[in-house]
Amino acid sequence: TAGYGTALGVIRSAWREGRLAKVYADETRPRLQGAKLTTWECVQENIPVTLISDNMAAHCMKQGLIHAVVVGADRIAANGDTANKIGTYSLAIVAKAHNIPFFVAAPLSTIDFKISDGSQIPIEERDAKEIYQLGETRICPEGVEFYNPAFDVTPAELIAGIMTEYGTVAPGELEQFRIKQLV
């Protein structure tokens, strides 16, 4: 289950405090973590959740259905650049275009003060089968090349705040957490 320094922890808290009416969960292709895990967690907590395809987020924002975006993080650089599941960067750009605040929720241990910015975060390449195959069925012809990075890096300037178990700060203010990370 998700702790309170995670995106689902933030969602759970907002729901319990009456500040959240509904969650729109991206499916999170190609591994479908949103469809499988986020929706399951919401259902377990009786939080109303609607699953949308990844490429529907802009439409939902334009329709006024989404008022804030909260994502997790796999790694956060000292300047606030954040690596997360592929598609997070696109979501941040779309949120900015619609003047919707974009937040990252992660435990303090996710912040890596040894790396100055996101260009230093290695990006893993995933198995091509994740995008060319559904179940046992190949969905594209032979001869097609594949590019399947697991993560992308969202620049700090697109992030309204980084939420940790110690509070929320702007990406440029992460330094105050360095001491807490050492304790």
N, C-alpha and C positions, 0 to 999 in steps of 0.2 A: 504494500500500500504506500501511497505517497505521503511523505512527511510535510511539515509546514514550511519548509524551505524549498518547496517544489511548486510547479504550476498547479497541480491538483490540490496541493495544500492550500494555496491562495484561493482557489475556487471554492473549496470546502469551507474555509473561513468566511468568505464573502456570502456564501449561501446561508450559513448559520447566523450571520449578523443581519440578514435581510437586505443585503446590498446587491444581490444577484437574482435576476428573475429566470434566466435561462442560459445555457451554454450552447454555443455553436462549435462543434468539434470538427476540425479538418480530419480527413481520413488518414493523412500522413503517409502517402505513397513513398517508396514502393513497398515498405514492410507493414503498412497499415496499423501503426501503433495507436493512432487516434481512434480508428474504427474498433480496434480490439480492446485497448486498455483504457483510454480516456472515457469512452462511452460506458464501459463496464464499471469503472470507478464512480461515475456520475449516477448510474442506475443503482449501485449499491448504497449510495447516500441519498437516494430519492431526489436528486437534482435534475430538473428537466433538461434534457439534452437533445439536440438535433444534429445528426451527422450530415456533413456536407462534403462534396468532393473538393480536393485541394484548390482547383481552379475556380471555385465559386466564391471565395472569400471577398474579392473585390465587389462582386454583385451584391452580396449580403451587406457589405459596408455601405455601398451607395444607397441601398434600400433603407438604411437606418436601423438595421437589425443588430449591429455590433457597436458597442460603445467603448470597449477597451479590448486589447489583445494581451493575453498572458501566455508566454511560452516558457519552456524549461531551457536548460543549457547543459551542454556536455563539457564545455570549458570556456572560461572567461579570462581574457587577457587583462593586464594591469590597467590599460586605458579604457576598459569596458567593452571592447570588441568581443562578440560572443559567437562561439561555434555551437550550432545545434543542428537538428535534423534538416536534411536538404529541403529547401522551400521556405525556411524561416526568414531568410534575407528578403525574398520576394514578398512575403507577408508583411514585413516591416516597411517596405517601400509602399505597398498598397495602403497600409494604415496611415503613413505620413501623408499620402495623397488625399486621404479623406479626413485628415485632422483627428485621427483616433489615436489615443496614447498606446504605446507599445511597451510592454513590461517584460522583463526577464525574471523568472523566479528560480533560484538555485541555492543550495546550501553554500555556506561560506567556503567550504573545501573545494568548490568548483572554480574559485578565482585563483589563477596562477600568476602570482606576482613576479615570477621569473621571466615571463614573456611580456614584452612591452606592448605589443599590438597583435591583431588577428593574423597578420601576414606570417607570423611564426607558429601558427597552429597547424600541425599536419592534418591533412584531409585524407581519410581512408577511402579507397576505391572498393566498391561492393561488387558482388557477383552479378554479371550481366543477366543471368536468369531472372533476377528480381524484376527486370523491366521487360524482358522479351517473352516471358512465359506466365500464363495464368493457370494455376494448377499444373496439369501435365500438357497443356495446349500451348504451342508456340503461336504468338499473335502477330508476328511479322515475318517477312520472307528471309531466307538464307541470304547472306551477303551484306546484311545491314551491320554497321559498326555500332558500338554501345559506349556510353559514358555514364557511369553510375556512381558519383561521389556520395558518400553517406551523409556528409555534413556540408554546410556552407557557413560563412562568417558574416554576421550582421554588424555593420560599423556602429560604433558607440553613438554617433550623432543621430541615429534613428531610434535610439532607446530612451524612453522617458524616465525609466528607473529600473534599478536592479534590486529585487526583493530577496533578502536573506532572512535567516532566523534572528538576525540582530536588527532588522529594520530595512527600510527602502532608501536608497540613495541614488543620485544621478551617477551615470557611469564615470564621470570625471572625479567623483568623490570616493572612489573605492579605497584609496590609501588609508582612510580611517579604520578600515577593517583588517589591515595587515597585522596589527598587534593582536587583535582577537584571534586571528588564525594561528598565531604562535602559542597561544595559551592552551 
